[in-house]
Amino acid sequence: MGTSLSQFDLAGRTAVVTGATRGLGRTFALALAEAGATIVIVGRDADAAASVAAEVADRGRESVVVLGDVTVRADVERMLAEAVSAFGSVDILVNNAGTCIHKPALDVTDDEWRQVMSVNVDGVWLGCQVFGRHMVDRGSGSIINIGSMSAQIVNRPQWQPAYNASKAAVHHLTRSLAAEWAPLGVRVNALAPGYMRTDMSPVDEPQFQRYWKADAPLGRVGEPDELAGAIVYLASDASSFATGTVLTVDGGYTVF
C-alpha cells in the first residue's frame, strides 16, 4: 500500500470529469490533475473547456476536451471512446454535471422537472453505465457521483423539490451500483457538498444569509477548493475500502 501520502497519488491514471468547465467541476479536474491524473474535460462550452485545459497544462498534466451532452447516450459513449483513444483507458469517473431550479412545487412545469431529472439522474445513470462497463471489463475503477446534502434535507428559504429528489436518487443509485460492482473491482461513491460558492448558488444574496450561512455550525458557505481533498480521496487508493459511501462536506449543516 505504501505510505499514507502515496495512496493519494494518481499518476498514470485517467480521470473523466463531466461539467468540468466551471464551478465544482473545474475544481475537481484541477485537483485530480494536481494529484497526478490525466484529465478528460467534459462540457458544452468550448472556450471554457480550453481554459480549464490550459490550467491542467500549467500543472504539468495532459488533458483532452470532449464536448457533449451527458443526457445523450451517443455523446456519453463518444466521451468514453475519445478518452480511451487519447489515454488508453479510464480509471476514474466524476459525474458532476448538474442543474437546479428554485421554484415552489406548485409552480414547477413538466419541462422544468424533466430538465432537472434528465441532467441530474439520467446523466449520472448513463455515465455510470457506459463507463462502468468499461471499468468492469478492466476489473478496476472508481466512480464518484456528485450528490448533495439536499438529498437528506429540505433547503430553505428557497424551494427546489426537483433538485432534492434528484440528488436523493443519485445517492441511492450510488449505493445500488456499489453493491453490484464491488465484486467486479469497481468502487462507486458519492460526494455530497453543502452550500458552496459557485455560479449555481447565489450564496451572497441577502435573503439567503440567515439560512445558508448562519444555520451552518461553521457559520459560512464552502469554497470550491475545500472539496479538492475529498475528490482526490474518493478517486484514489486512499479510499480503497470505501464503496457505497456518501461523503458529506457541508460545514456541519446537516447535523441539525
C-alpha positions as CSV (number, residue, x, y, z in Angstrom):
1,M,0.0,0.0,0.0
2,G,2.9,2.4,0.5
3,T,2.9,5.5,2.7
4,S,-0.2,7.3,3.7
5,L,0.5,10.2,1.3
6,S,1.5,7.8,-1.6
7,Q,-2.0,6.4,-1.5
8,F,-3.4,9.7,-2.9
9,D,-1.1,9.6,-5.9
10,L,-3.0,9.4,-9.2
11,A,0.0,9.3,-11.5
12,G,-0.7,7.0,-14.5
13,R,-4.5,7.2,-14.2
14,T,-7.0,8.9,-16.3
15,A,-10.0,10.8,-14.9
16,V,-13.1,11.9,-16.7
17,V,-14.9,14.9,-15.2
18,T,-18.3,15.9,-16.5
19,G,-19.4,19.5,-16.2
20,A,-15.7,20.3,-15.8
21,T,-15.7,23.7,-17.5
22,R,-16.7,25.8,-14.4
23,G,-17.6,25.7,-10.7
24,L,-17.1,22.5,-8.8
25,G,-16.3,20.5,-11.9
26,R,-13.3,22.8,-12.7
27,T,-12.1,22.4,-9.1
28,F,-12.4,18.6,-9.4
29,A,-10.5,18.4,-12.7
30,L,-7.6,20.6,-11.3
31,A,-7.4,18.7,-8.0
32,L,-7.2,15.3,-9.8
33,A,-4.5,16.8,-12.1
34,E,-2.5,18.1,-9.2
35,A,-2.7,14.5,-7.7
36,G,-1.1,13.2,-11.0
37,A,-4.0,12.2,-13.2
38,T,-4.5,12.9,-16.8
39,I,-7.9,14.6,-17.3
40,V,-10.7,14.3,-19.8
41,I,-12.6,17.6,-19.6
42,V,-16.3,17.1,-20.5
43,G,-18.6,20.1,-21.1
44,R,-20.6,22.0,-23.6
45,D,-18.6,25.3,-23.7
46,A,-15.6,25.0,-25.9
47,D,-13.9,28.2,-24.7
48,A,-14.4,27.4,-21.1
49,A,-13.1,23.9,-21.6
50,A,-10.0,25.2,-23.4
51,S,-9.4,27.5,-20.4
52,V,-9.5,24.5,-18.0
53,A,-7.2,22.5,-20.3
54,A,-4.7,25.4,-20.1
55,E,-4.9,25.2,-16.3
56,V,-4.3,21.5,-16.3
57,A,-1.3,22.0,-18.6
58,D,0.0,24.6,-16.1
59,R,0.0,21.8,-13.5
60,G,2.2,19.6,-15.8
61,R,-0.6,17.2,-16.8
62,E,-2.1,16.2,-20.0
63,S,-5.8,16.6,-20.9
64,V,-8.2,16.3,-23.7
65,V,-11.5,18.1,-24.2
66,V,-14.7,16.2,-25.2
67,L,-17.7,18.4,-25.9
68,G,-21.1,16.7,-25.4
69,D,-24.4,16.3,-23.5
70,V,-24.4,13.9,-20.6
71,T,-28.1,13.2,-21.2
72,V,-27.5,11.7,-24.7
73,R,-26.2,8.2,-24.7
74,A,-24.4,8.6,-28.0
75,D,-22.5,11.5,-26.6
76,V,-21.5,9.6,-23.4
77,E,-20.3,6.7,-25.5
78,R,-18.2,9.1,-27.6
79,M,-16.8,10.5,-24.3
80,L,-15.6,7.1,-23.4
81,A,-14.3,6.4,-26.9
82,E,-12.3,9.6,-27.1
83,A,-10.9,9.1,-23.6
84,V,-9.7,5.6,-24.5
85,S,-8.3,6.8,-27.8
86,A,-6.3,9.6,-26.1
87,F,-5.1,7.8,-23.0
88,G,-5.8,4.0,-23.4
89,S,-8.3,3.6,-20.6
90,V,-10.4,5.4,-17.9
91,D,-9.7,4.8,-14.2
92,I,-11.9,7.5,-12.6
93,L,-15.2,9.0,-13.5
94,V,-16.6,12.1,-11.7
95,N,-20.3,12.5,-12.6
96,N,-20.5,16.2,-11.8
97,A,-22.8,17.8,-14.4
98,G,-25.9,19.1,-12.8
99,T,-28.6,21.7,-12.7
100,C,-31.1,23.2,-10.3
101,I,-34.4,25.2,-10.4
102,H,-35.6,27.2,-7.4
103,K,-39.4,27.2,-7.5
104,P,-42.2,26.2,-5.2
105,A,-43.6,22.7,-6.1
106,L,-46.9,24.0,-7.5
107,D,-45.0,26.3,-9.9
108,V,-42.7,23.7,-11.4
109,T,-43.5,22.9,-15.0
110,D,-43.3,19.5,-16.6
111,D,-40.4,20.7,-18.7
112,E,-38.5,22.1,-15.7
113,W,-39.0,18.9,-13.7
114,R,-37.8,16.8,-16.7
115,Q,-34.8,19.1,-17.2
116,V,-33.5,18.6,-13.7
117,M,-34.1,14.9,-13.7
118,S,-32.6,14.4,-17.1
119,V,-29.3,16.0,-16.2
120,N,-29.0,15.1,-12.5
121,V,-30.3,11.5,-12.7
122,D,-30.4,10.3,-16.3
123,G,-27.0,11.9,-16.9
124,V,-25.4,10.2,-13.9
125,W,-27.0,6.8,-14.9
126,L,-25.7,7.0,-18.4
127,G,-22.2,7.9,-17.2
128,C,-22.2,5.1,-14.7
129,Q,-23.5,2.5,-17.1
130,V,-21.2,3.4,-20.1
131,F,-18.0,4.0,-18.1
132,G,-18.9,1.3,-15.6
133,R,-19.0,-1.3,-18.3
134,H,-15.5,-0.3,-19.4
135,M,-14.3,-0.5,-15.8
136,V,-15.9,-3.8,-15.1
137,D,-14.3,-5.2,-18.2
138,R,-10.9,-4.0,-16.9
139,G,-11.6,-5.2,-13.3
140,S,-11.0,-1.8,-11.7
141,G,-12.2,1.7,-11.4
142,S,-13.5,4.5,-9.2
143,I,-16.8,6.3,-9.9
144,I,-17.7,9.4,-7.9
145,N,-21.2,10.8,-8.3
146,I,-21.7,14.3,-7.1
147,G,-24.8,14.3,-4.9
148,S,-25.7,17.0,-2.3
149,M,-26.7,17.5,1.3
150,S,-30.1,18.3,-0.3
151,A,-30.6,14.6,-0.7
152,Q,-31.3,14.4,3.1
153,I,-32.6,17.9,4.0
154,V,-35.2,20.3,2.6
155,N,-33.4,23.6,1.8
156,R,-34.8,26.9,2.9
157,P,-35.9,29.6,2.3
158,Q,-36.0,28.6,-1.4
159,W,-37.9,25.6,-2.6
160,Q,-36.3,23.1,-5.0
161,P,-38.2,19.9,-5.0
162,A,-36.9,18.5,-8.3
163,Y,-33.2,19.0,-7.3
164,N,-33.7,17.5,-3.8
165,A,-35.4,14.4,-5.3
166,S,-32.8,14.1,-8.0
167,K,-29.9,14.1,-5.5
168,A,-31.6,11.5,-3.3
169,A,-31.8,9.3,-6.4
170,V,-28.1,9.9,-7.1
171,H,-27.2,8.8,-3.6
172,H,-29.3,5.6,-3.7
173,L,-28.1,4.8,-7.3
174,T,-24.6,5.1,-5.9
175,R,-25.3,2.5,-3.2
176,S,-27.0,0.2,-5.6
177,L,-24.2,0.2,-8.1
178,A,-21.6,-0.1,-5.3
179,A,-23.2,-3.3,-4.1
180,E,-23.4,-4.8,-7.6
181,W,-20.0,-3.8,-8.8
182,A,-17.9,-4.3,-5.7
183,P,-17.1,-8.0,-6.5
184,L,-16.1,-6.8,-10.0
185,G,-13.4,-4.4,-8.8
186,V,-15.3,-1.1,-9.3
187,R,-15.9,1.3,-6.4
188,V,-18.8,3.7,-6.5
189,N,-19.1,6.6,-4.0
190,A,-20.8,9.9,-3.8
191,L,-19.7,13.3,-2.6
192,A,-22.4,15.5,-1.1
193,P,-21.4,19.1,-0.8
194,G,-23.3,21.7,1.3
195,Y,-23.7,25.3,0.2
196,M,-20.7,26.2,-2.0
197,R,-19.7,29.4,-3.6
198,T,-20.4,28.7,-7.3
199,D,-22.4,30.3,-10.1
200,M,-25.3,28.0,-9.4
201,S,-25.6,29.0,-5.7
202,P,-26.3,32.7,-5.0
203,V,-24.7,32.4,-1.6
204,D,-24.2,36.2,-1.1
205,E,-27.7,37.3,-1.8
206,P,-29.1,38.9,1.4
207,Q,-32.2,36.7,1.6
208,F,-30.1,33.6,2.0
209,Q,-27.7,34.8,4.6
210,R,-29.8,33.8,7.6
211,Y,-30.4,30.2,6.5
212,W,-27.4,29.3,4.3
213,K,-24.6,30.7,6.5
214,A,-25.9,31.3,10.0
215,D,-27.5,27.9,10.2
216,A,-24.2,26.1,9.5
217,P,-22.1,25.3,12.5
218,L,-19.0,26.8,10.7
219,G,-21.1,29.9,10.1
220,R,-20.2,30.2,6.4
221,V,-20.5,28.6,3.0
222,G,-17.8,26.5,1.5
223,E,-15.2,27.4,-1.2
224,P,-14.9,25.0,-4.1
225,D,-11.2,24.3,-3.3
226,E,-12.4,22.9,0.1
227,L,-13.7,19.9,-1.8
228,A,-10.4,19.2,-3.6
229,G,-9.1,16.8,-0.9
230,A,-12.4,14.9,-0.8
231,I,-12.5,14.2,-4.5
232,V,-8.8,13.0,-4.5
233,Y,-9.5,10.8,-1.6
234,L,-12.5,9.1,-3.3
235,A,-10.7,8.7,-6.6
236,S,-7.5,7.3,-5.1
237,D,-6.3,4.2,-3.3
238,A,-6.6,6.2,0.0
239,S,-10.3,5.2,-0.2
240,S,-9.7,1.6,-1.3
241,F,-12.1,0.2,1.4
242,A,-14.8,2.7,0.7
243,T,-17.7,1.9,-1.6
244,G,-21.3,2.9,-1.4
245,T,-20.2,5.8,0.8
246,V,-21.8,9.2,0.7
247,L,-19.2,11.7,1.9
248,T,-20.9,14.8,3.2
249,V,-18.9,18.0,3.2
250,D,-21.2,20.8,4.4
251,G,-19.7,22.8,7.2
252,G,-21.8,20.8,9.6
253,Y,-25.1,22.0,8.1
254,T,-26.8,18.6,8.3
255,V,-26.1,17.9,11.9
256,F,-29.1,20.0,12.9
